């Protein structure tokens, strides 16, 4: 039995140029996600026991940087999007745990584009912050 609970963890075993899988990145990112990388509108609800809250788009685009593929969005009741990845025909959502037992519908979702998401300067800055922390962690791992 795996300790992973994110959507699609079973097929998140493809390797990138670093030899790491999305499950490996989930493990690394779990130590990096924080209130500062959380979406501002959700920050007051962010907790260390729900680290994925408000991290979806910046995480999905970061994973896209590493593997390619596409980022899609599940439409939410409040009019926002919850982003996830499809890579090599495999769908996974590293930040799905923020929804607890709620099941999201990952079928027929529209593609999401970083140009649209990163038009919000704060989101681009959160993405750059998370990316910088990840690259720093990868450097320490490889040294």
ABEGO torsion letter per residue (X at the ends): XBABABBGAAABABBBAAGBBAAAAAAAAAAABBAAABBAAAAAABBAABAABGAAAAAAAAAAAAAEEBBBBBBBAAGBBBBBBBBGGBBBBAAAAAAEABBBBABGBBBBBAAAAAABAAAAAAAAAAAAAAAAAAAAAAX
